């Protein structure tokens, strides 16, 4: 049993994987989703991967601050990158320690926040990334109404 615990720790740590090299914004775009059902993006032309962008009617910096306040309140979330118009968070599942990368690209000219949420490993996410984006949308709208 004492040998099993360290082995289990190594296996669970391997579930997190390393951040993919394609993360980040380039020329106003987030990376496209891979050809797997474990990613959603507001910039995807593919209906299977598309999710509407987050919208806002307040200054972009207010939206950015609200997003930075909302994310740490979510289970398993950790903000890892904060730039003027780009935010990246990692969401780690409680049980299996799988990591999903969630990116936000604030477009102040269009009053939208483009979003991409993707699992690092595996093929299907059983809709987890889409549900997460909708949860973030609701929390952000609530924060902007209160603030």
Residue pairs with C-beta under 8 A, 6 or more apart in sequence:
12 96
12 97
13 97
15 96
15 97
15 98
15 99
15 121
16 92
16 97
16 98
16 99
16 120
17 99
17 120
17 121
18 120
19 90
19 101
19 120
20 101
20 120
22 31
23 31
23 88
23 101
23 103
24 30
24 31
24 86
24 88
24 103
25 85
25 86
25 103
25 105
28 105
28 107
29 43
29 105
29 114
30 41
30 43
30 103
30 105
30 114
30 115
30 116
31 116
32 41
32 43
32 44
33 39
33 40
33 41
33 44
33 46
33 49
33 116
33 118
34 118
36 123
36 124
37 48
37 123
37 124
37 125
38 118
38 119
38 122
38 123
38 124
38 125
38 129
39 49
39 116
39 117
39 118
39 119
39 125
39 129
40 49
40 50
40 51
40 115
40 116
40 117
40 118
40 129
40 130
40 133
41 49
41 50
41 51
41 114
41 115
41 116
41 117
41 118
42 50
42 51
42 52
42 53
42 54
42 112
42 114
42 115
42 116
43 114
43 116
44 50
44 51
51 115
51 117
51 130
51 133
51 134
53 107
53 112
53 113
53 114
53 115
54 63
54 104
54 112
54 113
54 115
54 136
54 137
54 140
55 111
55 112
55 113
56 62
56 63
56 111
56 112
56 113
56 140
56 144
57 111
57 144
58 144
59 108
60 85
60 106
60 108
60 111
62 144
62 147
63 106
63 113
63 140
63 144
64 84
64 85
64 87
64 106
66 140
66 143
66 144
66 147
67 87
67 104
67 113
67 136
67 140
68 79
68 82
68 87
69 143
70 136
70 139
70 140
70 143
71 77
71 79
71 87
71 89
71 136
72 78
72 79
73 139
74 91
74 132
74 135
74 136
74 139
75 94
76 91
76 92
76 93
76 94
77 89
77 90
77 91
78 89
78 90
78 91
78 92
79 87
79 88
79 89
80 88
80 89
80 90
81 87
81 88
85 105
85 106
85 107
85 108
86 103
86 104
86 105
86 106
87 103
87 104
87 106
88 101
88 102
88 103
88 104
89 101
89 102
89 104
90 99
90 100
90 101
90 102
91 99
91 100
91 102
91 132
92 98
92 99
93 99
93 100
98 119
98 120
98 121
98 122
99 119
99 120
99 121
100 117
100 118
100 119
100 120
100 125
100 128
100 129
100 132
101 116
101 117
101 118
101 120
102 115
102 116
102 117
102 118
102 129
102 132
102 133
102 136
103 115
103 116
103 117
104 113
104 114
104 115
105 113
105 114
105 115
106 113
106 114
107 113
107 114
113 140
115 133
115 136
117 129
117 130
117 132
117 133
118 129
119 125
119 128
119 129
